[in-house]
Amino acid sequence: MSTEPRDRAEKPLAVALAYERDADEAPRVVAKGHGEVAAAIQRIAEENGIPVRRDAPLASLLSAVDLDATIPTEAYVAVAQILSYIYRQSGPRAPGQAKR
């Protein structure tokens, strides 16, 4: 998740999530930050083919979550929609098989 600054004084925000279907009860926040840290999170995601979704309200909500903590129930529907879209775009894979 990331947000774009509303004005030049506001720093961008990025939050990275991880989710393993068989291991996690819900997605977890694995990285978050503002400014240069947010830019680094986005750059690393893009360099590794990880989809980036720009959603300011969701990123703001998730930035309050502790690192390695699961997302709050208020975010389940929005995050589930994002994960569903990503899984559909990735195509069918066997469990545990890495993306090609």
Secondary structure, 3 states (H helix, E strand, C coil): CEECCCCCCCCCEEEEEECCCCCCCCCEEEEEEECHHHHHHHHHHHHCCCCCCECHHHHHHHHCCCCCCECCHHHHHHHHHHHHHHHHHHCCCCCCCCCC
